[in-house]
Amino acid sequence: MVTVNEVNTKFEAFQLEAEAGKRAADEKLDNIEGKFDSKLAAIEESIKKAFENCVVATQNTQRAALPIQRREQIDPQDTTSDITKKVKVDVLDFKGKVDPTLFNDWISSMETSFN
């Protein structure tokens, strides 16, 4: 038969083992939390640097695109940039007077020249 003292002794031993196990588990959990926090901080730092690089790249792209945007904003009425205003074409005069066949030939030759 088991006495009350033996039961109390075993119960106290069990409580001591449980407390020791809890302390060990808490230490392991603290260790895991510390590792997690340090890895999370490294990831956050990496994301922050990547974001800063994206911001810099975006700013550089915007600066590089600025001259292109300015070129696109040229006034369409500005004849100095219109290439068709700079090309000189010598067109032969029509000398057929009233002959419609000669006029059609002249029109055809002009169309051929400009196509």
C-alpha positions, 0 to 999 in steps of 0.5 A: 500500500502507498502512504500519503507521504510517498504520494506527496513526495512523488507529487512534489518531484513531479511538480519540480520536473514540470517547473524545470521543463517549463523553464527549459521550454521558456528558454527555448522559446526565448531563443527562438523568438530572438532568432526570429526577431533578428531574421525579421530585422534583416528582412525588414532592412533588406526590404527597406534597401530594395525600396530605396533602390526602387525610389532612386531608380524611379527618380533616375528614370524620371530624370532620363525621361524629362528630355523626351517629354520636352521633345514631345511638347514641341509646338506643332505650329513650330515650322522650324522643327517641321522637316517638310518645311526644310525640304526644297522640291523643284516642280517642273512647270506644266507646258502642255497648254490645253492638251489634256493628255499632256496634263494627265502625264504631268499629273502622273509624273508629279504623283510618282515624284511625291510617292 
